[in-house]
Amino acid sequence: MPIIPHTDLDVSTLCLGGNVFGWTADAAQSHAVLDAYADAGGNFIDTADVYSQWAPGNTGGESETIIGDWLAGRADRDRFVVATKVGQLNGLHGLAADTVRSAVEGSLRRLRTDHIDLYWAHIDDHATPLTETLGVFHDLITEGKVRYIGASNYTGLRLAEALEDADRHQLTRYVAIQPHYNLLERDFERRDCDIVARERLATIPYYGLASGFLTGKYRPGAAPGESGRGAGAAKHLQDDRAVAILAALDEISAAHETTVAAVALAWLAAQPTVCSPIASARTLEQLTELLPMQELRLSTDEIARLSAIS
């Protein structure tokens, strides 16, 4: 299990995303997925206060509540690394100190815990001075409510500014970055990876499976399904590069007798600075497709082949 640099957080190679909890997976389904993930040795769970505000009838916090109820039923809370985010929930937008203060209390209450292991700034807030945001994060760590902090959706340039600001004011530094990164989306490598590597931070990518396209579920000629998520994944079928990636994933997964999703995530986990890719599962069947990546090791040639095609 990898350790996030500059921390004592020993995390699973697969980080379980909580964005579907309270959206396409109800509490019972979500708890079943969480149980199976934990039984398979998983310990890293990622969510946000805004999940799943977008679903009809939801107000946000549903995912945290489901995870919190699940954690409360276990005697091993400290085995799990629980990450959540601040900055996008209605009424609590941005990273001003008062906003973060209010948001963290709500997250702690819903998660039914006294601390958050990794607290993400969900999206950069240019309207708030970096020193103000880092200052309130530093105070929350001092108070024991948060253990470590990370930057989600920050550019490398902005991340560098935040690290410099933290050093200048003797505040706690970000230890990880959470970018959009997968076989189809590789801007992170060109734009941000250098600063992350230089500072020895962890990369914990989201959309590791390109909204499900890299599971192999969506094929040329097949209907995309009615969900917005399915339509978003199926759009890649119009891209010759994406179809070529899928063909390579098929061959490599067959050679390893594993799933397409596991190969796509294993490629991501093998990239410089990547610690633990995030992927979500609505059902036990979907989780079963993800779990083999925790033991899968691709050859140098297989990694190079996928990199070249993509």
GIVEN-V39526 format. One record per helix or strand. SS is the DSSP state (hx for helix, st for strand). FROM is the first residue (numbers start at 1). LEN is the number of residues. If there is no record, write none. Layout:
ss->[SS/SS]
from->[FROM/FROM]
len->[LEN/LEN]
This chain:
ss->[st/st/st/st/st/hx/st/hx/hx/st/st/st/hx/st/hx/st/hx/st/st/hx/hx/st/st/hx/hx/hx/hx/st/st/hx/hx]
from->[2/10/14/21/25/27/44/62/77/81/88/92/97/116/130/146/156/174/180/187/193/202/206/210/228/240/260/274/277/284/300]
len->[2/2/4/1/1/13/3/11/3/6/2/2/15/6/13/7/13/5/1/5/6/2/1/6/11/17/10/1/4/11/10]
